[in-house]
Amino acid sequence: MAHFFRLPCPSLGPADYIYQMNMRIPAENNCTLMVKNLMHGAFAILGLFLTIVLKVIFLPVAGFFSLYLYRRLYRCHTTLDGFAFDYGNVNREKDLSLEEFQHEYDGQRPVLISGLADNWRARHTWTPEQLLLNCGDTVFRISQRSSGKITMKLKDYVSYIQMQHDEDPLYIFDDTFGEAEPGLLKDYSVPHLFCEDFFDVLDRDQRPPYRWLIIGPERSGASWHVDPALTSAWNTLLCGRKRRTKRRTGVETGVAVAEEAEEEGGLMEKGNGTTEVEIGSSAMLGEAGESAAGVIGTGVGIGLTRYFESDLWVGCALIDLFEKGRGDLGWALYPPGRVPLGVMVHVNEEDGDVNIETPSSLQWWLDYYPLLADEDKPIECTQLPGETIYVPSGWWHCVLNLETTVAVTQNFVNSKNFEFVCLDMAPGYRHKGVCRAGLLALDDDNIEDAKYNAFSETDSLSCSELTRKEKRVRICEPQEDTNCENGTFGASKSHNRHHLEFSYDINFLAMFLDKDRDHYNALWSSGNCIGQREMREWLWKLWLGKQGIRDLIWKGACLALNAGKWSECMGEICAFHELPLPRDDEKIPVGTGSNPVYLVADNVIKLYVEGGLEASLYALGTELEFYSLLCEFNSPLQKYIPAVLASGFIYFANGSYTVVPWDGKGVPDVIAKSDLILGNCKGVDFPFGIWNKKQFE
């Protein structure tokens, strides 16, 4: 039987490893020492074996090279002088008015806008040199692909970017920069086009992260994603230089290309009279040029020539992306529901948590972009210093820093994306998958359910507990989609058969809500940008503070809280007990409690729904028993507890609601006939009181 060991760190040899292991073995007797000696000998032999194997692997063998290793090495050392993404398919605007923005772009398509930051102090002070001078000892948060959080002083980070050759460089992405360095907030202001933000009714410690300072070196950048909670975003690039390079077209006849690209270096003469640009030359690879040639065996230039001749990825990727001019940030965007090639979306069935697997930005442009047909390529643009890009709700986007950049970005909720934000925080998982992956997130049963939901006009109060599988749903994997060609993720045959077309329309997306789940009794996704209590308080504050858009807020509350259903229940309860109907100010549940609470005139009505029917019965029964005991013994605590005027439960059956009074004593017939497993109810005044609740828990 063979055993394989992994050394804990490449810098540690076998002796160091054994020393660490020996430190963990208590030297209590000779037997232990013998074990240590045997282990020392075994690992010494293993170390010799590993050393020999490593030497054999790295022997320069003529004609041997690894495309996989070369790709990774290339990503570590390439420069992006020749990269450009501006093919004119993102509009550029200047002096855009609010009316023009709302009519042409808001919630519809991206746009690059110049002039919004002309008067910002940050245009002159947010350079790496000035920031290092003013904030060198300030600690900022670092973005990385792993779940762990890293912080670093700015002066240490600047040292890092000056010497790093990481495959996916770290970059500062800090949502607390305003707290870490408050003076930075005075250097810019929110552009007038994006001042409307519904999250501003919340206190700073309640609202989700919404503004970020971004500093990143060349080759870094945010990989493919949809902004959290389907919010919209603006991003202003503050620092960078616009460079220009000659256009290089790869393989052409004659010496014209040689003359254009001579200053760049890396030309190769071929035997057939053609001249080829050597885009992988040592001048581009920097210090790693010679070592790269050693890995490939026959030299970088010769290796790339082979790739050109066999039409592989390297030549296609870099030659196609050369352009006459370039700026600092390269953007690629896809409209909602169109998953980029190489990206996978996972949605958890239990809580709706969304997880996206994606290659790094540089890897995607090098490895995946060349595989796309022209009609499947993303919307692309190059953002220049001083320009602001607007990204609408639900749009996929990734960013590549073409040189060291400094930017500021904010996410916001306005009247155009408010319903989508509320939809994304509704319980369930299907609608979250459809918002991001389109019809790829569905199977035949989901489509039939969606059609049923589209024509259903009544919500039912289902009390059934659904058992769901503990797994993650793989929404999109290009390698397994037989209908994907050249990166196009078309609808499956079943989708075509059902004649259902994707639309980023709130009414269409709402069809995929899970009607059996409710905000108050469903799991809350850990990926939601805001907590459950904060969500309820947010909607309540909006309802009171923005009375002019109450129709819109009501639609959002119906999506996120199922407010329409609770409003119907309130109407039935008030009618049954001859109470006045809730006024407009009273239509939204108040407070942040775990159950909907309404203020109706001088009365408070609390609906027990958390945890489902059984948990609600025990919660209400316990409070009724406690109040009954206070009254029975004439406790002075009665002065501090609201009097219970009436209680009961309401259920939906045969298309209408029924209210059943209940004082907590006995078991009502409708409950006795249900599928609930009741505890010991015989001889007990309050069968759902304190004692039985403990047994239930």
Disulfide bonds with the S-S distance in Angstrom:
none
